[in-house]
Amino acid sequence: MDKEIQDGQGDSEITQQRSLPSCPEGNVNVCSYKWPKISHNGTEEVYASCIAGPHHCWCQYTNSEDLDMVSKLAQEAGQTQQDKIFPETLGPGSPCLAQFSSDQQWYRAQIISRVDDAFHVLFIDYGNESDVDVENVRSLPQGLLEKAPQAFLCSLSGFDESKGSWNDEVYEVFNNLLVDKPLKLTVLNMVDHSEATVPQYAVDIECEGAIVNAAMLKYWKPVAKILTLIDHSERETFLQDIQTESNVKQANVSKVNVNTCMYRKPNFSNNKQEEVYASCIVQPHYFWCQHTKTEELSRVTELAQEAGQTQQDMTFPETLGPGSPCLAQFSSDQQWYRAQVICRVGHAFTVLFIDYGNESEADVKNVRSLTQGLLEEAPQAFLCSLSGFDESKGSWNDDVYDDFYNLLVDKPLKLTVFNMDDPSEAAVPQYAVEVESDGVIVNAAMQKHWKPVAEGCVSIEHPEEETVLRDIQPSSMTPLNVSKVDVNACMYMKPHFSKNTKEVVYASCIVHPHYFWCQYDNPEELSRVSELAQEEGKMQQNEMFPETLGPGSPCLALFSSDDQWYRGQVMRRVDDAFCVLFIDYGNESDVDIKNVRSLTRGLLEKAPQAFLCSLKGFDESKGSWNEDVYDDFNNLLVDKPLKLTVFNMDDQSEAAVPQYEVEIECEGAVINTLMEKYWKGLDTDHALEGSG
């Protein structure tokens, strides 16, 4: 059996998501496969075959004889001639045979959705998903249909998603605990609220004598009672998680659309204290507050439930665009809430719930038009930004997110609105505010986490000697914020490495000691990314997609020199071309708008294979390089295996991606030391004499 599909890697990573798309109600094909052979409260020996997170992982029986027999039958059945009519009979939940592109083998599958000439399928004996061309699906013989799936969907018992959430570290830790290890699993019950198209089971897992459920407790963040209706406890990673959760293909948060103003503005007076609760906390520059008077909210909620029961006008979803108001059903509680469309991806909308501030994905069948009464009621929540901290003049340190959250959550707050934040590019009004919590002025308490940009700090300039990088104008990095146009700059994962640990790398793009890119010495992963990029680049372009792109947006782009597709990040647009940064290499190029494509989730979730570096020990504000450094630095690094140690992120870097201060060793020599002879420190004493 192909290793990639067993481990949930390769194509399967495209769909290692936290929840599967829901299946339309009443689809008889959902239950066409038998349910897995599960004994409640009995211990099973299993392996994890596809790991997304504690609430969504697949386990496979250790008994490989049945799996081998199923695989053999599948290969035989896959060789039959396709009935041309068969693909047209398939809908969400339908069972079929599908060919997995990575190994050209046939496997049992279940349809999740169809997009143009491809099906998105779930491989029910493993748990991974993939896109499969309509030509590569076959009908199942009865014998394969009657055999129970060899894998089953699990959720770690003891963690109610409506009452908390996981922190960011859990996913890697959970994966490392389970992957490639024999596990003892006890099924406690079936998860009633699961929206997966297959049964999901609440389980206890034991691995190497340790109870995994207990080990995961330290990564669980319970939600305070005031926030239980809507899950918005993910704080600084809120937007990133929502996009990971809801978008198979990535989409931009659009700027203000004419429909954005169809809801009334919130009711409050400038410079007057309001009593509020924080309903959705991301960070000091992006959080939502809700009025403490719940009578109005209750009335709006009651009207929303009534309006949501009406029959949907089938043409209504087609009238919706970014900024459009609507009613949307929140999947976690099946209740209807007022919402505003952010974007549409396939058969789903990403919406903002305007009475709370959180976002979610809603299927097109789960949106309704608003009654005039609901449209005229002012939103019960409003978007805030802590006054006194200009994002163009500084940034927050990493400790701010937890401290800010703990100061606000589940507490009555006194809030004063000073003004509307004009530079905000959010799709709703945003207000600069002062907040008081338990007698503490939160604005003052946050001062210790604020890092002002040093005066006189200049943009990094890159010499023109290095031709692989053309016209680089790195845009300023900003903290993760839903309301920023370049929020997508943070949508690629950060590179994988440990501080103060040596990594073997190659220099992939060399400009000078303060700006060069290094690439992991992992050609297998790079090849896998490249292969996926070529496949996805051949898909037909959505003509509207280029219009959604702004600085920082991820995309696929065709490199003109070799006509190959690579993952890119938009730097800027000039007329009918984008200047893009190829994030797996570090070079930039101009790409025609017709040669960009959207990214599937699998490519979006794979960490960049290259990262931006700056040689440690040389402060640009205190010196400069002489002209000989460029050639010598290039010759020392190019085409050689390097040992690189990352010390920290360069906070002052104005690049559009994270930049890391590093030490490099090449052929036994420390490059930082060798470069000292090219460094010219500022002669401060001489400068003072000259000014006297």
C-alpha distance (Angstrom), angle and dihedral (degrees) to the residues before:
residue distance angle dihedral
M1 . . .
D2 3.78 . .
K3 3.81 110.9 .
E4 3.80 92.9 -140.1
I5 3.75 94.8 61.1
Q6 3.79 92.6 43.2
D7 3.77 94.8 54.5
G8 3.76 96.6 41.0
Q9 3.80 92.0 -114.8
G10 3.80 133.4 125.4
D11 3.80 111.9 29.2
S12 3.74 89.5 -2.4
E13 3.79 90.9 70.0
I14 3.78 87.9 68.6
T15 3.77 87.7 76.4
Q16 3.77 105.9 31.0
Q17 3.77 88.0 123.3
R18 3.77 133.1 149.8
S19 3.78 95.2 -114.1
L20 3.77 134.6 14.0
P21 3.79 121.9 -126.5
S22 3.77 110.6 -87.9
C23 3.79 118.1 -107.2
P24 3.80 119.8 -123.9
E25 3.75 111.9 -97.9
G26 3.77 116.6 -101.4
N27 3.81 96.6 24.1
V28 3.80 101.3 148.8
N29 3.79 92.7 -162.2
V30 3.80 92.8 67.7
C31 3.79 89.7 80.7
S32 3.79 97.4 39.4
Y33 3.78 90.7 107.9
K34 3.76 116.8 66.6
W35 3.77 114.9 -108.6
P36 3.81 116.6 -102.5
K37 3.79 117.9 -87.2
I38 3.79 99.0 -103.4
S39 3.80 127.5 166.8
H40 3.79 111.6 -154.8
N41 3.81 113.0 -128.7
G42 3.78 89.5 3.4
T43 3.80 120.0 119.2
E44 3.81 117.1 -118.2
E45 3.80 127.4 -168.0
V46 3.79 107.6 -131.4
Y47 3.78 146.3 153.5
A48 3.80 124.7 -132.6
S49 3.80 105.6 -113.2
C50 3.81 100.3 178.4
I51 3.81 123.0 16.2
A52 3.81 122.1 -166.8
G53 3.79 100.6 150.5
P54 3.81 142.4 -54.0
H55 3.81 91.3 -68.2
H56 3.81 95.8 46.6
C57 3.78 121.9 36.2
W58 3.79 133.4 129.5
C59 3.79 124.9 -135.8
Q60 3.78 127.6 -161.3
Y61 3.76 128.2 -155.5
T62 3.81 116.1 -106.6
N63 3.81 89.3 -134.0
S64 3.80 97.6 100.2
E65 3.84 96.2 177.9
D66 3.81 93.1 79.7
L67 3.80 91.3 45.3
D68 3.81 91.3 49.9
M69 3.80 90.7 51.3
V70 3.80 92.4 48.5
S71 3.83 90.4 48.3
K72 3.80 92.1 50.3
L73 3.81 92.7 49.9
A74 3.80 90.0 46.7
Q75 3.82 92.8 54.9
E76 3.79 90.9 50.4
A77 3.79 93.6 47.9
G78 3.79 91.5 46.1
Q79 3.79 92.2 60.9
T80 3.81 92.0 65.0
Q81 3.80 120.9 105.3
Q82 3.78 112.4 -92.9
D83 3.78 118.7 -111.9
K84 3.81 99.9 -128.8
I85 3.80 91.0 -145.5
F86 3.82 93.8 53.1
P87 3.84 98.7 82.8
E88 3.79 89.5 54.7
T89 3.81 90.4 59.6
L90 3.79 93.2 57.2
G91 3.78 124.6 101.1
P92 3.80 136.6 157.3
G93 3.81 108.6 -46.5
S94 3.81 96.1 19.6
P95 3.82 115.8 138.8
C96 3.80 119.5 -129.7
L97 3.79 145.7 143.7
A98 3.80 113.8 -96.4
Q99 3.79 132.5 -173.2
F100 3.80 114.2 -125.1
S101 3.82 107.1 -137.8
S102 3.81 96.8 -145.7
D103 3.81 95.3 63.5
Q104 3.84 103.4 11.4
Q105 3.81 89.7 -125.4
W106 3.80 126.9 136.3
Y107 3.80 122.3 -116.8
R108 3.77 137.4 174.1
A109 3.78 111.0 -97.1
Q110 3.78 145.7 172.8
I111 3.80 123.8 -138.6
I112 3.80 116.4 -115.3
S113 3.80 99.2 173.3
R114 3.78 144.7 -29.6
V115 3.79 125.0 -124.8
D116 3.81 115.2 -177.2
D117 3.81 108.3 -57.5
A118 3.78 97.3 -9.4
F119 3.78 137.8 74.5
H120 3.77 123.7 -143.0
V121 3.82 103.1 -139.7
L122 3.79 139.1 -174.4
F123 3.82 115.0 -139.0
I124 3.79 98.5 -137.5
D125 3.82 97.1 -160.7
Y126 3.81 92.5 56.2
G127 3.82 110.6 19.1
N128 3.78 100.7 -125.4
E129 3.79 124.6 119.9
S130 3.77 134.7 -142.8
D131 3.80 143.6 169.2
V132 3.81 112.2 -103.6
D133 3.80 127.5 -170.2
V134 3.81 114.6 -116.9
E135 3.80 88.3 -117.2
N136 3.79 90.1 62.0
V137 3.80 100.4 60.2
R138 3.81 125.7 91.2
S139 3.78 136.1 -176.9
L140 3.82 118.2 -98.3
P141 3.79 122.3 -115.9
Q142 3.80 113.4 -126.0
G143 3.81 91.8 -108.7
L144 3.81 92.4 61.3
L145 3.78 92.2 43.1
E146 3.79 92.2 56.0
K147 3.79 96.4 50.5
A148 3.79 111.8 94.9
P149 3.84 117.1 -116.6
Q150 3.80 113.3 -89.9
A151 3.81 92.6 -139.8
F152 3.79 132.7 45.8
L153 3.80 135.8 -161.7
C154 3.80 117.4 -108.7
S155 3.79 139.7 -170.7
L156 3.78 122.3 -164.6
S157 3.80 108.3 -106.8
G158 3.80 121.3 -122.8
F159 3.80 99.4 39.4
D160 3.82 115.0 97.1
E161 3.81 108.8 -161.1
S162 3.81 90.6 -151.5
K163 3.81 89.3 60.9
G164 3.78 103.6 43.7
S165 3.79 148.6 -14.7
W166 3.79 141.5 -128.3
N167 3.78 124.4 -100.8
D168 3.79 119.0 -124.7
E169 3.79 96.8 -98.7
V170 3.79 94.9 62.1
Y171 3.79 97.7 78.8
E172 3.79 97.5 59.7
V173 3.82 92.9 39.9
F174 3.81 92.6 48.3
N175 3.79 91.5 48.2
N176 3.81 92.8 50.0
L177 3.81 91.8 48.6
L178 3.80 93.5 54.4
V179 3.79 109.7 27.5
D180 3.82 117.0 110.0
K181 3.81 93.6 -8.5
P182 3.81 131.5 117.0
L183 3.80 107.8 -112.0
K184 3.80 134.9 -163.2
L185 3.78 108.8 -140.1
T186 3.80 130.4 -171.8
V187 3.80 118.9 -165.1
L188 3.81 110.6 -144.9
N189 3.79 101.6 176.2
M190 3.77 145.7 -38.3
V191 3.81 116.5 -80.4
D192 3.80 105.0 -115.3
H193 3.79 98.0 -165.4
S194 3.79 96.6 48.9
E195 3.79 113.5 129.6
A196 3.77 93.2 -162.6
T197 3.80 117.8 120.8
V198 3.81 89.7 -123.8
P199 3.81 132.7 52.7
Q200 3.81 114.1 -79.1
Y201 3.80 123.6 -156.7
A202 3.81 131.8 -151.6
V203 3.80 105.5 -132.4
D204 3.79 146.2 179.7
I205 3.81 114.2 -139.0
E206 3.78 129.1 -159.5
C207 3.80 119.4 -165.6
E208 3.80 123.1 -178.5
G209 3.81 90.7 -20.6
A210 3.82 94.7 -49.6
I211 3.82 123.7 112.4
V212 3.79 103.2 -128.3
N213 3.83 92.6 -157.7
A214 3.81 90.1 60.4
A215 3.81 92.8 44.8
M216 3.82 90.4 54.8
L217 3.81 95.2 54.6
K218 3.80 93.4 90.9
Y219 3.82 90.5 59.3
W220 3.82 94.5 53.3
K221 3.80 120.6 99.9
P222 3.82 113.8 -163.5
V223 3.79 114.7 -144.3
A224 3.78 117.2 -121.1
K225 3.81 114.3 -113.3
I226 3.79 94.9 -107.7
L227 3.80 89.5 61.9
T228 3.80 101.4 45.4
L229 3.79 96.4 103.9
I230 3.76 94.0 64.6
D231 3.79 124.2 23.0
H232 3.78 107.8 -123.3
S233 3.78 104.9 137.9
E234 3.78 99.2 113.5
R235 3.79 94.1 97.6
E236 3.81 115.6 -177.8
T237 3.79 93.7 15.2
F238 3.81 94.5 43.9
L239 3.79 96.8 113.0
Q240 3.78 94.1 39.9
D241 3.80 91.6 52.1
I242 3.79 92.6 46.9
Q243 3.77 91.5 53.0
T244 3.79 91.6 45.0
E245 3.79 88.9 48.9
S246 3.74 100.4 45.0
N247 3.77 112.1 24.2
V248 3.78 122.8 73.2
K249 3.79 86.5 176.0
Q250 3.75 117.3 32.9
A251 3.80 123.0 -114.1
N252 3.79 134.9 -173.8
V253 3.76 126.9 -113.1
S254 3.77 98.1 -116.6
K255 3.78 126.8 -133.3
V256 3.79 119.7 -110.1
N257 3.77 112.3 -49.0
V258 3.82 123.7 -161.3
N259 3.81 89.0 -107.0
T260 3.80 91.5 55.5
C261 3.79 90.5 83.8
M262 3.80 95.9 52.9
Y263 3.79 91.9 97.7
R264 3.78 114.2 70.0
K265 3.77 118.5 -108.4
P266 3.83 116.2 -98.8
N267 3.80 117.1 -88.4
F268 3.81 115.1 -109.8
S269 3.81 141.6 109.2
N270 3.80 125.5 -114.5
N271 3.82 115.9 -111.4
K272 3.79 91.7 11.8
Q273 3.80 122.8 113.8
E274 3.81 117.3 -113.8
E275 3.80 126.8 -168.5
V276 3.79 108.8 -128.6
Y277 3.80 145.6 152.0
A278 3.79 124.3 -131.7
S279 3.81 104.6 -113.5
C280 3.81 99.3 178.5
I281 3.81 123.2 18.0
V282 3.79 121.5 -167.7
Q283 3.81 104.1 147.9
P284 3.83 139.8 -47.4
H285 3.79 92.3 -76.1
Y286 3.80 94.1 47.3
F287 3.81 124.1 36.6
W288 3.80 135.9 124.3
C289 3.79 127.6 -131.3
Q290 3.78 128.3 -160.7
H291 3.81 127.9 -155.8
T292 3.81 114.6 -106.3
K293 3.81 92.7 -132.6
T294 3.79 100.7 95.8
E295 3.82 98.1 -178.5
E296 3.81 91.9 82.9
L297 3.80 92.3 45.9
S298 3.80 91.1 49.8
R299 3.80 91.1 51.5
V300 3.80 92.1 49.1
T301 3.80 90.0 48.4
E302 3.81 92.5 50.6
L303 3.81 91.9 49.8
A304 3.81 90.0 47.7
Q305 3.82 92.6 55.1
E306 3.81 90.9 50.6
A307 3.80 93.2 48.2
G308 3.81 91.8 45.8
Q309 3.82 91.7 60.5
T310 3.80 92.1 64.4
Q311 3.79 121.3 104.9
Q312 3.78 112.0 -92.5
D313 3.78 119.0 -113.6
M314 3.81 99.5 -128.0
T315 3.81 91.9 -144.3
F316 3.83 94.2 51.8
P317 3.85 97.7 85.9
E318 3.80 89.2 55.2
T319 3.81 90.0 60.7
L320 3.80 93.2 57.0
G321 3.79 124.4 100.7
P322 3.81 136.1 157.3
G323 3.82 108.1 -47.0
S324 3.81 96.6 19.5
P325 3.82 115.6 138.8
C326 3.80 118.9 -129.0
L327 3.78 145.4 144.0
A328 3.81 113.9 -97.6
Q329 3.77 132.3 -173.7
F330 3.81 113.9 -124.4
S331 3.80 106.8 -137.0
S332 3.81 97.1 -145.8
D333 3.81 95.5 63.4
Q334 3.83 102.9 11.9
Q335 3.81 89.7 -125.5
W336 3.82 126.5 136.2
Y337 3.81 121.9 -117.3
R338 3.77 137.0 174.6
A339 3.78 110.8 -97.1
Q340 3.77 145.9 172.4
V341 3.80 122.9 -138.2
I342 3.80 116.5 -115.8
C343 3.80 98.6 176.1
R344 3.80 144.1 -33.1
V345 3.79 124.2 -121.6
G346 3.79 116.0 -178.1
H347 3.81 109.5 -53.7
A348 3.79 96.4 -12.0
F349 3.80 139.4 72.8
T350 3.77 125.5 -143.9
V351 3.79 103.7 -139.5
L352 3.80 138.0 -173.8
F353 3.82 114.7 -136.2
I354 3.79 98.8 -137.2
D355 3.82 96.8 -160.9
Y356 3.83 92.4 56.4
G357 3.83 110.5 19.1
N358 3.80 101.1 -125.1
E359 3.79 125.9 119.5
S360 3.77 133.1 -139.5
E361 3.77 143.5 162.3
A362 3.82 117.9 -98.0
D363 3.80 124.8 -170.1
V364 3.81 113.9 -120.5
K365 3.81 89.1 -113.6
N366 3.82 89.4 58.4
V367 3.80 99.1 61.6
R368 3.80 125.9 89.0
S369 3.79 136.8 -177.2
L370 3.81 118.1 -97.5
T371 3.77 123.8 -114.2
Q372 3.80 114.9 -122.7
G373 3.79 89.7 -111.2
L374 3.80 92.9 57.8
L375 3.79 91.6 44.3
E376 3.78 92.1 54.9
E377 3.81 95.8 49.4
A378 3.82 109.6 97.4
P379 3.84 115.3 -117.8
Q380 3.79 112.5 -90.4
A381 3.81 92.4 -140.1
F382 3.78 132.3 45.8
L383 3.78 135.7 -162.2
C384 3.81 117.4 -109.2
S385 3.78 140.1 -170.8
L386 3.80 122.4 -164.9
S387 3.79 108.4 -106.6
G388 3.81 120.8 -124.0
F389 3.80 99.7 40.3
D390 3.81 115.2 97.1
E391 3.81 108.9 -160.8
S392 3.79 91.1 -151.8
K393 3.81 89.2 60.5
G394 3.77 103.5 44.6
S395 3.80 148.8 -15.0
W396 3.81 141.4 -127.5
N397 3.78 125.3 -99.8
D398 3.80 119.3 -126.0
D399 3.82 95.1 -100.4
V400 3.80 93.5 63.7
Y401 3.79 97.1 80.0
D402 3.80 98.3 62.0
D403 3.81 93.9 39.3
F404 3.79 93.4 48.5
Y405 3.79 91.9 47.0
N406 3.81 93.8 49.3
L407 3.81 92.1 49.3
L408 3.81 92.6 54.7
V409 3.79 109.3 29.4
D410 3.82 118.9 107.1
K411 3.80 93.5 -8.1
P412 3.80 132.9 115.3
L413 3.81 106.4 -112.9
K414 3.77 133.9 -160.8
L415 3.79 108.3 -139.9
T416 3.78 130.3 -172.8
V417 3.81 119.1 -164.9
F418 3.80 113.1 -146.9
N419 3.79 102.5 176.3
M420 3.76 146.2 -36.7
D421 3.80 112.4 -80.5
D422 3.81 99.7 -117.5
P423 3.82 97.2 -169.3
S424 3.81 90.9 54.7
E425 3.78 111.4 119.6
A426 3.78 93.9 -168.2
A427 3.79 116.7 128.2
V428 3.83 89.4 -117.1
P429 3.82 132.8 47.5
Q430 3.80 114.1 -79.6
Y431 3.79 123.6 -156.8
A432 3.81 132.0 -150.9
V433 3.81 105.5 -132.3
E434 3.78 146.0 175.9
V435 3.81 115.6 -137.8
E436 3.79 129.8 -158.9
S437 3.82 119.1 -164.0
D438 3.82 123.3 -179.4
G439 3.82 89.3 -19.3
V440 3.82 92.8 -50.9
I441 3.81 120.8 118.3
V442 3.79 100.1 -132.6
N443 3.83 92.8 -157.8
A444 3.80 89.7 60.4
A445 3.81 93.2 43.6
M446 3.82 90.3 54.5
Q447 3.81 94.3 54.8
K448 3.81 91.4 90.6
H449 3.83 90.3 61.0
W450 3.82 95.0 51.0
K451 3.81 119.9 100.7
P452 3.82 112.1 -164.3
V453 3.79 117.3 -149.3
A454 3.81 109.8 -107.7
E455 3.79 113.0 -106.6
G456 3.74 113.8 -111.9
C457 3.79 92.1 27.5
V458 3.78 105.8 146.5
S459 3.76 131.7 -156.0
I460 3.78 115.9 -93.7
E461 3.76 110.9 -101.1
H462 3.75 119.6 -156.8
P463 3.82 121.0 -149.2
E464 3.76 117.4 -115.5
E465 3.81 92.2 -131.9
E466 3.82 91.0 89.5
T467 3.80 105.9 70.8
V468 3.79 98.3 -172.5
L469 3.80 89.1 76.0
R470 3.78 113.4 54.9
D471 3.78 129.0 -173.0
I472 3.79 94.5 -13.9
Q473 3.78 112.1 -171.8
P474 3.79 104.5 166.1
S475 3.78 112.6 -152.6
S476 3.78 120.4 -134.1
M477 3.78 117.3 -88.9
T478 3.78 114.4 -125.6
P479 3.79 130.9 -169.5
L480 3.81 114.6 -90.3
N481 3.78 105.8 -78.5
V482 3.77 130.6 162.6
S483 3.76 92.0 -144.0
K484 3.78 98.2 59.1
V485 3.79 120.7 98.0
D486 3.81 90.6 -140.0
V487 3.80 92.3 50.7
N488 3.81 87.7 118.8
A489 3.78 89.4 69.4
C490 3.80 85.1 82.6
M491 3.77 96.0 47.4
Y492 3.77 95.7 91.8
M493 3.78 111.1 77.6
K494 3.78 117.5 -105.9
P495 3.82 116.1 -100.5
H496 3.80 116.1 -87.3
F497 3.78 114.4 -114.1
S498 3.78 141.4 113.3
K499 3.78 123.9 -117.8
N500 3.81 116.4 -111.0
T501 3.81 91.0 12.9
K502 3.78 121.7 114.4
E503 3.79 117.6 -116.0
V504 3.80 125.9 -168.7
V505 3.81 107.6 -127.6
Y506 3.79 144.0 154.1
A507 3.80 125.2 -132.8
S508 3.81 105.5 -113.0
C509 3.81 100.1 178.0
I510 3.82 123.2 17.1
V511 3.80 122.9 -167.8
H512 3.80 103.9 149.1
P513 3.82 139.0 -47.9
H514 3.80 92.5 -74.6
Y515 3.81 95.0 48.1
F516 3.79 123.5 36.0
W517 3.80 136.4 123.3
C518 3.78 127.9 -130.0
Q519 3.78 127.6 -160.9
Y520 3.78 127.4 -151.7
D521 3.79 117.0 -107.5
N522 3.80 89.0 -120.0
P523 3.82 107.6 111.5
E524 3.82 93.0 169.1
E525 3.80 93.4 63.7
L526 3.80 92.2 43.1
S527 3.80 90.3 50.4
R528 3.80 90.8 50.2
V529 3.81 91.2 50.9
S530 3.83 90.5 47.1
E531 3.80 92.3 49.7
L532 3.80 92.3 51.1
A533 3.80 90.5 46.5
Q534 3.82 92.4 54.5
E535 3.80 91.5 49.6
E536 3.79 94.0 49.2
G537 3.79 94.1 41.9
K538 3.81 90.2 63.6
M539 3.80 91.7 61.4
Q540 3.78 118.6 106.4
Q541 3.77 112.9 -91.5
N542 3.78 120.1 -113.9
E543 3.80 99.3 -128.5
M544 3.80 91.6 -144.9
F545 3.80 93.9 53.6
P546 3.85 98.1 84.6
E547 3.80 88.8 54.9
T548 3.82 90.3 60.7
L549 3.80 93.3 56.4
G550 3.79 124.4 102.4
P551 3.81 136.0 157.5
G552 3.81 108.4 -47.2
S553 3.81 96.6 20.1
P554 3.82 115.0 139.2
C555 3.80 118.6 -130.7
L556 3.79 145.6 146.0
A557 3.80 113.1 -97.0
L558 3.79 133.4 -172.3
F559 3.82 113.1 -124.3
S560 3.81 106.7 -140.6
S561 3.81 96.2 -148.6
D562 3.80 95.0 65.5
D563 3.84 103.3 9.7
Q564 3.80 90.5 -123.7
W565 3.81 127.6 135.7
Y566 3.80 120.8 -116.8
R567 3.78 136.8 173.7
G568 3.78 110.2 -95.9
Q569 3.78 143.3 178.8
V570 3.79 120.5 -143.2
M571 3.80 115.2 -117.5
R572 3.79 97.7 177.8
R573 3.79 142.8 -37.9
V574 3.80 123.9 -114.5
D575 3.82 114.1 -174.4
D576 3.83 107.5 -58.6
A577 3.79 96.9 -10.3
F578 3.79 138.2 73.4
C579 3.77 124.4 -143.4
V580 3.81 102.1 -138.9
L581 3.78 134.9 -172.8
F582 3.82 113.3 -138.5
I583 3.78 98.7 -136.8
D584 3.81 97.2 -161.3
Y585 3.83 92.2 56.4
G586 3.81 110.6 18.7
N587 3.79 101.9 -125.1
E588 3.78 125.1 118.3
S589 3.77 133.9 -141.0
D590 3.80 142.3 171.2
V591 3.81 111.9 -105.6
D592 3.80 127.3 -169.6
I593 3.83 112.9 -116.5
K594 3.81 90.1 -118.3
N595 3.82 88.7 60.8
V596 3.81 98.6 61.8
R597 3.80 125.9 90.8
S598 3.79 136.4 -176.3
L599 3.81 119.4 -99.2
T600 3.78 124.7 -118.6
R601 3.77 116.3 -130.1
G602 3.80 92.9 -105.8
L603 3.80 92.5 61.9
L604 3.79 92.0 41.0
E605 3.80 92.3 54.9
K606 3.80 96.6 48.5
A607 3.79 109.8 96.0
P608 3.82 116.3 -116.1
Q609 3.78 112.1 -90.7
A610 3.81 91.8 -139.6
F611 3.79 133.3 46.0
L612 3.78 135.7 -163.4
C613 3.80 117.6 -107.6
S614 3.78 140.7 -170.3
L615 3.80 122.9 -165.0
K616 3.80 109.1 -107.5
G617 3.80 121.1 -123.6
F618 3.79 100.2 39.5
D619 3.82 115.2 96.8
E620 3.81 108.9 -160.9
S621 3.79 90.9 -151.6
K622 3.82 89.5 61.1
G623 3.77 103.6 43.5
S624 3.80 149.1 -14.0
W625 3.82 142.0 -127.5
N626 3.78 124.4 -101.2
E627 3.80 118.1 -126.0
D628 3.81 96.0 -101.3
V629 3.80 92.5 65.8
Y630 3.81 97.3 78.4
D631 3.80 98.9 62.7
D632 3.79 94.9 38.7
F633 3.82 93.5 47.4
N634 3.80 90.6 48.9
N635 3.82 93.2 48.6
L636 3.78 92.5 48.6
L637 3.81 93.5 54.1
V638 3.79 108.9 28.8
D639 3.83 117.6 109.4
K640 3.81 94.4 -8.7
P641 3.79 132.2 116.3
L642 3.80 107.8 -111.3
K643 3.80 133.4 -163.0
L644 3.79 107.1 -138.9
T645 3.81 130.1 -172.2
V646 3.81 119.8 -165.0
F647 3.80 114.1 -147.2
N648 3.79 103.6 174.7
M649 3.77 146.1 -35.9
D650 3.79 114.8 -81.4
D651 3.81 100.9 -117.6
Q652 3.79 93.9 -169.4
S653 3.79 94.2 53.7
E654 3.79 113.1 120.1
A655 3.78 94.5 -162.5
A656 3.80 118.2 125.1
V657 3.80 90.2 -119.7
P658 3.82 133.0 48.6
Q659 3.82 113.4 -77.2
Y660 3.79 123.0 -156.4
E661 3.80 132.1 -152.4
V662 3.79 107.4 -131.0
E663 3.77 145.8 177.9
I664 3.80 116.7 -141.3
E665 3.77 131.5 -157.9
C666 3.81 119.4 -165.4
E667 3.80 123.6 -179.3
G668 3.80 90.1 -18.5
A669 3.81 95.6 -50.3
V670 3.81 124.3 110.5
I671 3.82 105.3 -128.1
N672 3.81 93.0 -156.3
T673 3.81 89.3 61.5
L674 3.82 93.7 45.6
M675 3.80 90.9 52.7
E676 3.81 94.7 55.7
K677 3.81 91.8 87.9
Y678 3.82 90.0 62.1
W679 3.80 94.6 51.0
K680 3.80 119.9 100.1
G681 3.79 112.3 -161.9
L682 3.80 118.4 -153.6
D683 3.82 111.3 -95.5
T684 3.82 96.5 -134.6
D685 3.81 95.7 175.3
H686 3.80 92.3 52.2
A687 3.77 90.6 47.0
L688 3.81 91.0 53.6
E689 3.81 92.1 49.9
G690 3.78 91.2 50.1
S691 3.77 91.6 54.1
G692 3.78 95.2 48.3
